[in-house]
Amino acid sequence: MRHIPSRPAFKNGTGKTLDAFQHCTIGVSRRGFMGLGASLAFASALPRALAQPGSPVAATWPNKPLQLIVPWPAGGQTDLTLRVLCEEAEPLLGQPIVVINKPGAAGTQVAPLLKAAEPDGHTIGQVPITVYRHALMNHVPWDPVTDLSPILQVSGVTFGVLVPASSPWKTLADLVDWAQKHPGELVLGSTGIGTTAHLAMEEILLNHDVRYVHVPYKGTADQMLAIAGAQIMAGVNSTGFAPWVDRGQMRLLATFSAHRSPRWPEVPTMRELGYEQAVYTSPWGLAAPRGTPEAVVQKLHAVFRRAMFSERHQAALAKYDQDLDYLNTHDYRQAVLATVEHEKRLLKRMNLLARPTS
């Protein structure tokens, strides 16, 4: 695999490389649906749960406004859905939640800020799974596995393989078959080296020993223009592609979700196509600093679990083609550890794992 700069570099009119320089449907996953039933069952018990003391801190928590660190710019999709989630949670807490936007560093600013925060349950953060991947790929003065205390998993996004509308490839098998017969000629774009989009497609192509040219783009818009204009042969992205697919400017060959998308029910998942482990949704959740009393973590879990299943929050997610993907505190911790181990192996195969310091 070769990496080239994030600019239009190829024209695919015939499927050959020419020049190296030249809906809103509210969706709930199966786990989310099961969680909803449980959430409704314990809703009436929530005030009792919040009143139960587990430690001196937990007995008086919360006694001041909470802060939620969001590692993305204000006004973005994730920021807007999180603000709705906070508004739904505030009446349950009896305290306001102040959203603190800390964008930059590929969404990883939340980790060092949580590490430095007082572990009293009044500071929490939105943690994308990429925070854990970043620590595998780079030497950083924090470890999200040991420095963060997961609260619950909330949601994820839909990733898909896309080709221009003019592409002769109608299925993923068409793409893979062509790439095997033309080693090194497939030109595929992603949202950047080491991103979920990159790792998702890399795992598929590694299974077929496909050599290809990887074009990393800095943003979704640039990548979508490149695919729609047939400047690259294919691309992988999250649901920023929805308008382009709906307008018929590109074709969605497959998704990396566990189940078919209600928006594109005719499009198969990678799992259906035989890639059992290829489920990539870039899930995210909420976490607190390490050392936050477990009783406080469970109170946070109870509040945000109820808030995330509110109709208003689900509608906010659905607006951006996101589904609830609820995991409780224990299962979220285990899922994070499993993802770290899986991606550690994949990053090593891709030669992207940070080398040990001497």
C-alpha positions in Angstrom: 0.0 0.0 0.0 1.3 3.5 -0.9 0.1 6.8 0.5 -0.1 9.9 -1.6 -1.1 13.4 -0.6 -4.8 14.4 -0.1 -5.5 16.0 -3.4 -7.2 14.8 -6.6 -4.6 12.6 -8.2 -6.3 10.1 -10.5 -9.0 10.1 -13.1 -11.1 6.9 -13.4 -13.1 7.0 -16.5 -12.2 3.5 -17.7 -11.1 1.9 -14.4 -7.4 2.5 -15.1 -4.9 4.8 -13.5 -4.1 7.6 -15.9 -1.6 9.8 -14.1 0.0 9.6 -10.7 -0.2 13.4 -10.3 -2.6 14.3 -12.9 -34.6 10.0 6.5 -34.6 10.7 8.6 -35.5 7.3 10.1 -34.9 6.9 13.8 -32.8 3.7 14.1 -32.1 1.7 17.2 -29.6 -1.2 17.1 -30.7 -4.5 18.6 -28.6 -3.8 21.7 -30.1 -0.3 21.8 -33.7 -1.7 21.6 -33.0 -4.2 24.4 -31.5 -1.4 26.4 -34.6 0.7 25.9 -36.8 -1.9 27.5 -34.5 -2.1 30.5 -34.3 1.7 30.6 -38.0 2.1 30.9 -38.2 -0.6 33.5 -35.9 1.1 35.9 -37.0 4.7 35.1 -39.2 4.9 38.1 -36.4 3.7 40.3 -34.0 6.4 39.2 -34.6 8.8 42.0 -33.9 6.0 44.6 -30.7 5.1 42.7 -29.4 8.6 42.8 -30.1 8.9 46.5 -28.2 5.8 47.5 -24.9 6.7 49.2 -21.8 4.7 48.1 -19.1 7.0 49.3 -18.7 10.4 51.0 -18.5 12.0 47.5 -21.4 10.0 46.1 -23.6 10.9 49.0 -23.5 14.6 48.1 -23.0 14.3 44.3 -23.8 16.4 42.3 -23.4 19.5 44.3 -22.4 21.9 41.5 -22.8 22.1 37.7 -21.2 19.4 35.6 -18.7 19.9 32.8 -18.8 17.8 29.6 -15.7 18.1 27.5 -16.5 17.7 23.8 -13.3 17.3 21.6 -15.0 18.7 18.5 -16.0 22.2 17.4 -19.2 23.8 18.5 -22.0 23.4 16.0 -20.8 20.1 14.6 -23.0 17.0 14.4 -21.6 15.3 17.5 -21.6 18.6 19.5 -25.3 19.2 18.6 -26.5 15.7 19.6 -24.5 15.9 22.8 -26.1 19.2 23.8 -29.5 17.6 23.3 -28.4 14.7 25.5 -27.3 17.1 28.2 -30.6 18.9 28.1 -32.4 15.6 28.7 -30.0 14.7 31.5 -30.1 18.0 33.4 -33.5 17.6 35.0 -32.5 14.1 36.3 -29.3 15.5 37.8 -30.8 18.7 39.3 -27.7 20.5 38.0 -26.8 22.2 34.7 -24.3 20.6 32.4 -21.8 23.0 30.8 -20.4 21.9 27.4 -16.7 22.7 27.0 -15.6 22.4 23.4 -11.9 21.5 23.0 -11.4 20.7 19.3 -8.0 19.8 17.7 -5.5 16.9 17.8 -8.0 14.6 15.9 -10.5 14.6 18.7 -8.0 13.4 21.4 -7.9 16.5 23.6 -10.5 15.0 25.9 -8.0 12.4 27.2 -5.4 14.7 28.8 -8.1 17.0 30.1 -9.9 14.2 31.8 -6.6 12.9 33.2 -6.0 16.3 34.8 -9.5 16.8 36.1 -10.7 16.2 39.7 -12.2 12.7 39.9 -15.3 13.8 41.7 -17.9 13.1 38.9 -18.4 16.8 38.0 -16.2 16.6 34.9 -16.8 14.0 32.2 -16.1 13.8 28.5 -17.2 12.4 25.1 -14.6 9.8 24.1 -14.5 8.6 20.5 -12.8 5.2 20.0 -10.1 7.0 18.0 -8.7 8.3 21.3 -7.6 4.8 22.1 -6.3 4.2 18.6 -4.3 7.5 18.7 -2.5 6.2 21.9 -1.5 3.1 20.0 -0.1 5.0 17.0 1.7 7.8 18.9 3.7 8.3 22.1 1.5 10.4 24.3 1.7 11.3 28.0 -1.6 9.7 28.8 -3.1 6.2 28.5 -6.9 6.2 27.9 -7.1 2.6 29.1 -5.8 3.4 32.5 -6.5 7.2 32.8 -10.2 7.1 31.9 -13.2 5.5 33.6 -15.9 4.5 31.1 -19.5 5.4 31.9 -21.5 4.1 29.0 -21.4 3.7 25.2 -23.9 5.9 23.4 -23.7 5.8 19.6 -21.7 5.3 16.5 -21.9 6.0 12.8 -22.4 4.2 9.5 -19.3 3.6 7.4 -19.6 2.5 3.8 -17.6 1.7 0.6 -18.4 4.2 -2.2 -17.7 4.4 -5.9 -18.6 7.0 -8.5 -22.0 6.7 -10.2 -20.1 6.0 -13.4 -18.1 3.1 -12.0 -18.6 -0.3 -13.6 -18.5 -1.9 -10.1 -21.9 -2.8 -8.9 -20.8 -4.9 -5.9 -17.9 -5.1 -3.5 -16.9 -8.4 -5.2 -16.5 -6.5 -8.5 -14.1 -4.0 -6.8 -12.1 -6.7 -5.1 -11.9 -8.9 -8.3 -10.7 -6.0 -10.4 -8.1 -5.0 -7.7 -6.7 -8.5 -7.6 -6.3 -8.6 -11.4 -4.7 -5.1 -11.4 -2.1 -5.1 -8.5 -1.3 -1.6 -7.2 -3.8 0.1 -9.5 -6.8 0.5 -7.2 -6.9 4.1 -6.0 -8.9 4.4 -2.8 -9.5 7.4 -0.5 -10.2 7.6 3.2 -10.5 10.3 5.8 -6.8 10.0 6.8 -4.1 7.5 7.7 -5.1 5.4 10.7 -8.7 6.6 10.7 -11.6 4.2 11.1 -12.3 4.5 7.4 -8.7 3.6 6.6 -8.5 0.6 9.0 -11.9 -0.7 7.9 -11.0 -1.0 4.2 -7.5 -2.1 4.9 -8.7 -5.1 6.8 -10.9 -6.2 3.9 -8.1 -5.7 1.3 -5.5 -7.4 3.5 -7.7 -10.5 3.4 -7.3 -10.6 -0.3 -3.6 -9.5 -0.5 -4.7 -6.5 -2.5 -2.1 -3.8 -3.1 -3.5 -0.4 -3.7 -2.9 3.4 -3.6 -4.3 5.1 -0.5 -5.3 8.7 -0.8 -5.9 10.3 2.7 -8.2 13.3 2.7 -8.4 15.9 5.5 -12.2 16.2 5.3 -15.3 14.6 4.1 -16.2 17.3 1.5 -12.9 16.9 -0.4 -13.2 13.2 -0.5 -16.8 13.3 -1.6 -16.0 15.6 -4.5 -13.1 13.3 -5.5 -15.4 10.2 -5.6 -18.3 12.0 -7.3 -15.9 13.4 -9.9 -14.2 10.0 -10.4 -10.9 11.4 -9.4 -10.4 8.3 -7.3 -11.9 4.9 -7.9 -13.4 4.3 -4.5 -13.6 5.7 -1.0 -14.6 4.8 2.5 -16.4 7.4 4.8 -19.0 7.7 7.4 -22.5 9.0 6.8 -21.4 12.4 5.4 -21.9 10.6 2.1 -25.7 10.4 2.5 -26.6 13.4 0.4 -24.3 12.3 -2.4 -25.7 8.8 -2.5 -29.3 10.2 -2.4 -28.6 12.5 -5.3 -27.2 9.6 -7.4 -23.7 11.0 -7.6 -22.1 7.9 -6.1 -23.0 4.3 -5.3 -22.9 2.6 -1.9 -21.5 -0.9 -2.2 -21.5 -2.1 1.4 -21.5 -0.8 5.0 -19.5 -1.8 8.0 -22.4 -1.9 10.4 -23.6 -5.0 12.3 -27.0 -4.7 10.6 -28.3 -3.1 7.4 -29.0 0.6 7.6 -32.7 1.5 7.6 -31.9 4.3 5.2 -30.3 2.0 2.7 -31.9 -1.4 3.4 -30.8 -2.8 0.0 -27.1 -2.4 0.7 -25.4 -5.4 2.3 -23.1 -5.3 5.3 -19.6 -6.6 5.3 -20.6 -9.2 7.7 -23.2 -10.5 5.3 -20.6 -10.6 2.6 -18.4 -13.0 4.6 -16.2 -10.5 6.6 -17.4 -11.5 10.0 -15.1 -9.3 12.0 -15.4 -6.2 9.8 -17.8 -4.2 11.9 -16.7 -0.6 12.2 -18.9 2.1 13.6 -16.4 4.3 15.4 -18.5 4.0 18.6 -18.2 6.7 21.2 -19.3 7.0 24.8 -18.9 9.0 28.0 -16.1 8.7 30.5 -14.9 10.2 33.7 -11.4 10.6 35.1 -9.8 7.5 36.7 -10.5 7.4 40.4 -14.0 8.7 40.1 -16.0 6.7 42.8 -17.8 3.8 41.3 -21.0 4.8 43.0 -20.8 8.2 41.1 -20.0 6.4 37.8 -23.1 4.3 38.3 -25.2 7.4 39.0 -23.9 9.0 35.9 -24.7 5.8 34.0 -28.3 5.8 35.3 -28.9 9.4 34.3 -27.4 9.3 30.8 -28.9 5.9 30.1 -32.3 7.3 30.6 -31.5 10.6 28.7 -30.1 8.8 25.7 -33.3 6.8 25.1 -35.4 10.0 25.1 -37.3 10.6 21.9 -35.7 13.9 21.4 -32.2 12.6 21.7 -32.9 9.7 19.3 -34.3 12.1 16.8 -31.2 14.2 17.1 -29.0 11.2 16.3 -31.3 10.0 13.5 -30.9 13.4 11.8 -27.3 12.5 11.2 -27.9 8.8 10.4 -26.6 7.7 13.8 -28.2 4.9 15.9 -28.2 4.3 19.6 -25.6 1.7 20.4 -25.9 1.4 24.2 -23.5 -0.6 26.4 -23.6 -0.4 30.2 -20.5 0.4 32.2 -19.1 -3.1 32.4 -19.8 -4.0 28.8 -18.4 -0.7 27.5 -15.1 -1.3 29.4 -14.8 -4.8 27.9 -15.7 -3.6 24.4 -13.0 -0.9 24.6 -10.4 -3.4 25.7 -11.4 -5.8 23.0 -11.2 -3.0 20.3 -7.7 -2.0 21.6 -6.4 -5.5 21.2 -7.9 -6.0 17.8 -6.6 -2.7 16.5 -3.2 -3.2 18.0 -2.8 -6.3 15.8 -4.2 -4.6 12.7 -2.0 -1.5 13.2 1.0 -3.7 13.6 0.3 -5.4 10.2 -0.1 -1.9 8.7 3.2 -0.8 10.3 1.3 2.0 12.1 1.8 0.9 15.7 4.1 3.2 17.7 7.5 1.8 18.1 8.8 1.2 21.7 11.0 4.0 23.0 14.6 3.0 23.6 
